[in-house]
Amino acid sequence: MVKLLTSSVSECDSAILIESLTNDICQLTDTVDADKVDVADFGILLSELLAVIEAKLSDVKARLLAQSRTAKLRIRYVGYVDVLKCFILAERTGHWHFHIKCVHDMLNLFAATGHNNYLKFCRLYLQLVLDLPNSHPWLYEMFTVNGFHSVRRTDGQ
């Protein structure tokens, strides 16, 4: 990624940007290490430092998207991989709202890859689960409070 950054942005700007990003990322990892953040705790996602890092990275992505079709393809690919990684995280942690967001983000992936049946039924699934608080409040409570929408294995079995 560093090579990709230095080849498309001027040398002076890229060196400053990479150093700044590296410092911000190191500071964020030190914060996470010091606080011993739990995997199920999504509070770190609301951190101001993470927002600064995301803003800088989106600036770099915008520059790359404007300059190269190859960069555009690779950035979209990385974005789709991120959606899938987030979906796996949502399923493993049992976080209902994160699951819904990831399923919503996957709609574009299904449309881009031509999986029309997945697209159609995923949209229908989203409509049904977004209506759960009104149609089946007890089930919605089980999903949001207890995380019972995902299947988990126990240690004993």
C-alpha positions as a Markdown table, in Angstrom:
| # | Residue | x | y | z |
|---|---|---|---|---|
| 1 | Met | 0.0 | 0.0 | 0.0 |
| 2 | Val | 2.9 | 2.3 | 0.8 |
| 3 | Lys | 4.4 | 1.8 | -2.7 |
| 4 | Leu | 1.0 | 2.5 | -4.2 |
| 5 | Leu | 0.6 | 5.7 | -2.2 |
| 6 | Thr | 4.1 | 7.0 | -3.1 |
| 7 | Ser | 3.7 | 6.3 | -6.8 |
| 8 | Ser | 0.4 | 8.2 | -7.2 |
| 9 | Val | 0.8 | 11.1 | -4.8 |
| 10 | Ser | 3.7 | 13.5 | -4.9 |
| 11 | Glu | 6.7 | 12.3 | -2.9 |
| 12 | Cys | 6.6 | 15.1 | -0.3 |
| 13 | Asp | 2.9 | 14.8 | 0.3 |
| 14 | Ser | 3.0 | 11.0 | 0.5 |
| 15 | Ala | 5.8 | 10.9 | 3.0 |
| 16 | Ile | 4.0 | 13.4 | 5.3 |
| 17 | Leu | 0.7 | 11.5 | 4.9 |
| 18 | Ile | 2.2 | 8.1 | 5.5 |
| 19 | Glu | 4.1 | 9.3 | 8.6 |
| 20 | Ser | 0.9 | 11.0 | 9.9 |
| 21 | Leu | -1.2 | 7.8 | 9.3 |
| 22 | Thr | 1.5 | 5.6 | 10.9 |
| 23 | Asn | 1.6 | 7.8 | 14.0 |
| 24 | Asp | -2.2 | 7.9 | 14.3 |
| 25 | Ile | -2.5 | 4.1 | 13.9 |
| 26 | Cys | 0.2 | 3.5 | 16.5 |
| 27 | Gln | -1.6 | 5.8 | 18.9 |
| 28 | Leu | -4.9 | 3.9 | 18.3 |
| 29 | Thr | -3.3 | 0.5 | 18.8 |
| 30 | Asp | -1.6 | 1.7 | 22.0 |
| 31 | Thr | -5.0 | 3.0 | 23.2 |
| 32 | Val | -6.6 | -0.4 | 22.4 |
| 33 | Asp | -3.8 | -2.3 | 24.1 |
| 34 | Ala | -4.0 | -0.1 | 27.3 |
| 35 | Asp | -7.7 | -0.4 | 27.6 |
| 36 | Lys | -8.0 | -4.1 | 26.8 |
| 37 | Val | -10.9 | -3.7 | 24.5 |
| 38 | Asp | -13.4 | -6.6 | 24.3 |
| 39 | Val | -14.3 | -7.9 | 20.8 |
| 40 | Ala | -18.0 | -7.4 | 21.5 |
| 41 | Asp | -17.4 | -3.8 | 22.6 |
| 42 | Phe | -18.1 | -1.6 | 19.6 |
| 43 | Gly | -17.2 | 1.6 | 21.5 |
| 44 | Ile | -13.7 | 1.8 | 19.9 |
| 45 | Leu | -15.5 | 2.3 | 16.5 |
| 46 | Leu | -16.7 | 5.7 | 17.9 |
| 47 | Ser | -13.2 | 6.9 | 18.8 |
| 48 | Glu | -12.2 | 10.3 | 17.5 |
| 49 | Leu | -8.8 | 9.0 | 16.5 |
| 50 | Leu | -10.3 | 6.3 | 14.3 |
| 51 | Ala | -12.5 | 9.0 | 12.6 |
| 52 | Val | -9.3 | 11.0 | 11.9 |
| 53 | Ile | -7.6 | 7.9 | 10.4 |
| 54 | Glu | -10.6 | 7.1 | 8.3 |
| 55 | Ala | -10.8 | 10.7 | 7.0 |
| 56 | Lys | -7.1 | 10.6 | 6.0 |
| 57 | Leu | -7.5 | 7.2 | 4.3 |
| 58 | Ser | -10.6 | 8.3 | 2.4 |
| 59 | Asp | -8.6 | 11.3 | 1.2 |
| 60 | Val | -5.9 | 9.0 | -0.1 |
| 61 | Lys | -8.5 | 6.7 | -1.7 |
| 62 | Ala | -10.2 | 9.6 | -3.4 |
| 63 | Arg | -6.9 | 10.7 | -4.9 |
| 64 | Leu | -6.2 | 7.2 | -6.1 |
| 65 | Leu | -9.7 | 6.7 | -7.6 |
| 66 | Ala | -9.2 | 9.8 | -9.6 |
| 67 | Gln | -5.9 | 8.7 | -11.0 |
| 68 | Ser | -6.2 | 5.1 | -11.9 |
| 69 | Arg | -8.7 | 2.5 | -13.0 |
| 70 | Thr | -6.6 | -0.2 | -11.5 |
| 71 | Ala | -6.6 | 1.6 | -8.1 |
| 72 | Lys | -10.4 | 1.9 | -8.4 |
| 73 | Leu | -10.8 | -1.8 | -9.0 |
| 74 | Arg | -8.5 | -2.7 | -6.1 |
| 75 | Ile | -10.2 | -0.3 | -3.7 |
| 76 | Arg | -13.6 | -1.7 | -4.6 |
| 77 | Tyr | -12.3 | -5.2 | -4.0 |
| 78 | Val | -10.9 | -4.3 | -0.6 |
| 79 | Gly | -14.2 | -2.7 | 0.2 |
| 80 | Tyr | -16.1 | -5.9 | -0.7 |
| 81 | Val | -13.7 | -7.9 | 1.4 |
| 82 | Asp | -14.3 | -5.5 | 4.3 |
| 83 | Val | -18.1 | -6.0 | 4.0 |
| 84 | Leu | -17.6 | -9.8 | 4.3 |
| 85 | Lys | -15.2 | -9.5 | 7.2 |
| 86 | Cys | -17.7 | -7.3 | 9.0 |
| 87 | Phe | -20.5 | -9.8 | 8.3 |
| 88 | Ile | -18.4 | -12.6 | 9.8 |
| 89 | Leu | -17.7 | -10.4 | 12.9 |
| 90 | Ala | -21.4 | -9.6 | 13.3 |
| 91 | Glu | -22.3 | -13.3 | 13.2 |
| 92 | Arg | -19.6 | -14.4 | 15.6 |
| 93 | Thr | -20.4 | -11.6 | 18.1 |
| 94 | Gly | -24.2 | -11.9 | 17.8 |
| 95 | His | -24.6 | -8.2 | 17.3 |
| 96 | Trp | -28.0 | -7.8 | 15.6 |
| 97 | His | -27.8 | -4.2 | 14.4 |
| 98 | Phe | -24.3 | -4.8 | 12.9 |
| 99 | His | -25.7 | -7.9 | 11.2 |
| 100 | Ile | -28.4 | -5.9 | 9.6 |
| 101 | Lys | -26.0 | -3.2 | 8.4 |
| 102 | Cys | -23.7 | -5.8 | 6.9 |
| 103 | Val | -26.6 | -7.5 | 5.1 |
| 104 | His | -27.6 | -4.2 | 3.7 |
| 105 | Asp | -24.1 | -3.5 | 2.5 |
| 106 | Met | -24.0 | -6.9 | 0.8 |
| 107 | Leu | -26.9 | -5.9 | -1.5 |
| 108 | Asn | -24.4 | -4.0 | -3.8 |
| 109 | Leu | -22.1 | -7.0 | -3.8 |
| 110 | Phe | -24.9 | -9.3 | -4.9 |
| 111 | Ala | -26.0 | -6.8 | -7.6 |
| 112 | Ala | -22.4 | -6.4 | -8.9 |
| 113 | Thr | -21.7 | -10.1 | -9.2 |
| 114 | Gly | -25.0 | -10.9 | -10.9 |
| 115 | His | -26.5 | -13.0 | -8.0 |
| 116 | Asn | -30.0 | -11.8 | -8.7 |
| 117 | Asn | -31.8 | -14.4 | -6.5 |
| 118 | Tyr | -29.6 | -13.5 | -3.5 |
| 119 | Leu | -30.2 | -9.8 | -4.2 |
| 120 | Lys | -34.0 | -10.3 | -4.4 |
| 121 | Phe | -34.3 | -12.5 | -1.2 |
| 122 | Cys | -31.8 | -10.4 | 0.7 |
| 123 | Arg | -33.9 | -7.3 | 0.1 |
| 124 | Leu | -37.0 | -9.2 | 1.2 |
| 125 | Tyr | -35.2 | -10.5 | 4.3 |
| 126 | Leu | -34.2 | -6.9 | 5.2 |
| 127 | Gln | -37.8 | -5.7 | 4.8 |
| 128 | Leu | -39.0 | -8.5 | 7.1 |
| 129 | Val | -36.4 | -8.1 | 9.8 |
| 130 | Leu | -36.7 | -4.3 | 9.9 |
| 131 | Asp | -40.4 | -4.8 | 10.7 |
| 132 | Leu | -39.7 | -7.2 | 13.5 |
| 133 | Pro | -40.1 | -4.6 | 16.3 |
| 134 | Asn | -43.7 | -4.1 | 15.2 |
| 135 | Ser | -44.6 | -7.6 | 14.0 |
| 136 | His | -42.8 | -9.8 | 16.6 |
| 137 | Pro | -41.5 | -7.7 | 19.5 |
| 138 | Trp | -40.5 | -10.7 | 21.6 |
| 139 | Leu | -38.4 | -12.1 | 18.8 |
| 140 | Tyr | -36.8 | -8.7 | 18.2 |
| 141 | Glu | -35.9 | -8.6 | 21.9 |
| 142 | Met | -34.3 | -12.0 | 21.8 |
| 143 | Phe | -32.2 | -11.0 | 18.8 |
| 144 | Thr | -31.1 | -7.6 | 20.1 |
| 145 | Val | -30.6 | -8.4 | 23.8 |
| 146 | Asn | -29.4 | -12.0 | 23.7 |
| 147 | Gly | -27.9 | -12.3 | 20.3 |
| 148 | Phe | -30.0 | -15.4 | 19.5 |
| 149 | His | -30.0 | -14.8 | 15.7 |
| 150 | Ser | -26.7 | -16.5 | 15.2 |
| 151 | Val | -25.7 | -20.1 | 15.8 |
| 152 | Arg | -22.9 | -20.8 | 18.3 |
| 153 | Arg | -21.2 | -23.9 | 19.4 |
| 154 | Thr | -20.7 | -24.5 | 23.1 |
| 155 | Asp | -17.5 | -25.8 | 24.7 |
| 156 | Gly | -19.0 | -29.1 | 25.8 |
| 157 | Gln | -20.5 | -30.2 | 22.4 |
